[in-house]
Amino acid sequence: MQHSPAFLALVAEARVRVKECSVHEVRARQEAGEHLCLVDVREDHEWARGYIPGAIHIGRGILERDVEQRLPDPDQEIILYCGGGYRSVLAADNLQKMGYTHVLSMAGGIRGWREAGYPVRAGDA
């Protein structure tokens, strides 16, 4: 996908405030048996095409509205991902502004996850 210069500038500006992790780090932690709070912030139709096993879905459009009910502990580690790692940076930045203290964005998103050959669960239509 070709992103607009203004969108990329917005992501770059947010990225300086957001910690990122790699798809490989997330997979290694899963394989080590860690229970991770993975949040897929993609659109409903993207979720329906498959998601990372163990993830929950809170779409980017409703994340800020619903996160406090779904994830009430602001000190819980939350790993956000999207399609390629751009929207999750913006989402992580906003969650930090809302008081969440341990938020990560998974660089590469589900596209990087799939390219690495990691498992994807069939989506819920």
C-alpha positions as CSV (number, residue, x, y, z in Angstrom):
1,M,0.0,0.0,0.0
2,Q,1.2,3.5,-0.9
3,H,0.8,5.8,2.0
4,S,0.5,9.6,1.7
5,P,3.3,11.8,2.8
6,A,1.2,13.5,5.4
7,F,0.2,10.1,6.9
8,L,3.8,9.0,7.0
9,A,4.9,12.3,8.7
10,L,2.2,11.8,11.3
11,V,3.4,8.2,12.0
12,A,7.0,9.4,12.1
13,E,6.2,12.1,14.6
14,A,4.3,9.6,16.9
15,R,7.0,6.9,16.5
16,V,9.5,8.9,18.5
17,R,7.2,8.5,21.6
18,V,6.3,4.8,21.0
19,K,8.3,1.7,21.8
20,E,8.3,-0.9,19.1
21,C,8.9,-4.7,19.1
22,S,9.6,-7.0,16.3
23,V,7.4,-9.9,15.0
24,H,10.3,-12.2,16.0
25,E,10.3,-10.9,19.6
26,V,6.5,-11.4,19.9
27,R,6.7,-14.9,18.5
28,A,9.6,-15.9,20.8
29,R,7.7,-14.7,23.8
30,Q,4.7,-16.7,22.6
31,E,6.8,-19.8,22.1
32,A,8.3,-19.3,25.6
33,G,4.7,-19.6,27.0
34,E,4.2,-16.0,27.9
35,H,0.6,-14.8,28.0
36,L,0.7,-11.7,25.9
37,C,-2.0,-9.1,25.5
38,L,-2.0,-8.7,21.7
39,V,-4.5,-6.2,20.3
40,D,-5.3,-6.2,16.6
41,V,-6.4,-2.6,15.7
42,R,-7.2,-3.4,12.1
43,E,-10.7,-3.0,10.5
44,D,-13.3,-5.7,10.9
45,H,-12.9,-6.9,7.4
46,E,-9.1,-7.3,7.9
47,W,-9.6,-9.2,11.1
48,A,-12.0,-11.5,9.3
49,R,-9.2,-12.5,6.9
50,G,-7.1,-13.8,9.8
51,Y,-5.3,-12.7,13.0
52,I,-2.5,-13.7,15.3
53,P,-3.5,-16.5,17.6
54,G,-4.3,-15.2,21.1
55,A,-5.1,-11.6,19.8
56,I,-8.2,-9.7,20.7
57,H,-9.8,-7.3,18.2
58,I,-10.4,-3.7,19.1
59,G,-10.5,-1.8,15.8
60,R,-8.7,1.5,15.5
61,G,-11.9,3.4,15.0
62,I,-13.2,2.4,18.5
63,L,-10.0,1.7,20.4
64,E,-9.9,4.9,22.4
65,R,-13.7,4.6,23.2
66,D,-13.6,1.0,24.3
67,V,-10.1,0.3,25.6
68,E,-10.8,1.2,29.2
69,Q,-13.6,-1.4,29.5
70,R,-11.8,-4.1,27.6
71,L,-8.3,-3.5,29.2
72,P,-8.9,-1.6,32.4
73,D,-5.3,-1.9,33.9
74,P,-3.3,1.0,32.5
75,D,-0.1,-0.7,33.7
76,Q,-0.7,-3.9,31.8
77,E,1.7,-4.6,28.9
78,I,-0.3,-4.2,25.6
79,I,1.2,-5.1,22.2
80,L,-0.7,-3.5,19.3
81,Y,-0.5,-4.6,15.7
82,C,-2.1,-3.6,12.4
83,G,-1.4,-4.5,8.8
84,G,2.1,-3.0,8.5
85,G,2.9,-1.3,11.7
86,Y,1.7,2.3,11.0
87,R,-1.7,2.4,12.5
88,S,-0.5,0.6,15.6
89,V,2.1,3.3,16.2
90,L,-0.7,5.9,16.1
91,A,-2.9,3.8,18.4
92,A,0.0,3.2,20.9
93,D,0.6,6.9,21.0
94,N,-3.0,7.6,21.8
95,L,-3.1,4.9,24.5
96,Q,-0.1,6.4,26.1
97,K,-1.8,9.8,26.1
98,M,-4.8,8.1,27.9
99,G,-2.5,6.9,30.7
100,Y,-1.4,3.4,29.5
101,T,2.2,3.0,30.6
102,H,3.4,-0.2,28.9
103,V,2.3,-0.1,25.3
104,L,4.2,-1.5,22.4
105,S,3.6,-1.4,18.6
106,M,4.6,-4.5,16.7
107,A,6.8,-3.3,13.8
108,G,5.8,-4.9,10.5
109,G,2.3,-5.8,11.6
110,I,0.5,-8.9,10.5
111,R,2.2,-8.6,7.1
112,G,5.6,-9.1,8.7
113,W,4.2,-11.9,10.8
114,R,2.9,-13.7,7.8
115,E,6.1,-13.1,5.8
116,A,8.0,-14.7,8.7
117,G,5.8,-17.8,8.4
118,Y,4.2,-17.5,11.8
119,P,0.7,-18.9,12.4
120,V,-2.4,-17.0,11.6
121,R,-5.8,-18.1,12.9
122,A,-8.8,-18.0,10.5
123,G,-10.9,-14.9,11.0
124,D,-14.3,-14.7,12.6
125,A,-16.7,-13.4,10.0
